[in-house]
Amino acid sequence: MDPRWMALLLGVCLVEVHGSCFLDRLKDAGGPNPHCVGRGGEVFTIGEEKVTDDCFKCSCSYWGLNCCGVGPYNRGSMRLRPGCHVVPGKNCDFSIDCEDE
């Protein structure tokens, strides 16, 4: 399907979205090996960026660990119009299915 149609379909189905992000402090900031630690215990070096297994895109900097949700659940809350629901996919992807389309 053409991406423009997908964007239009998503806009028709989606009523409201709220984001989900968090910031955590840098660990060992004054020490020889400053780093960040994710919610699941994964260690990030300064400058490292990746999507975690629980669908958060995280980046580590001297300011700390900054993570924002991706995918259908950690992105935040979505309010869909009646008759629509989220269909989870692989690798934090998702689609929205509406009964009347």
Order of alpha helices (4+ residues) and beta strands (2+ residues): alpha-beta-beta-beta-beta-beta-beta-beta-alpha-beta-beta-beta
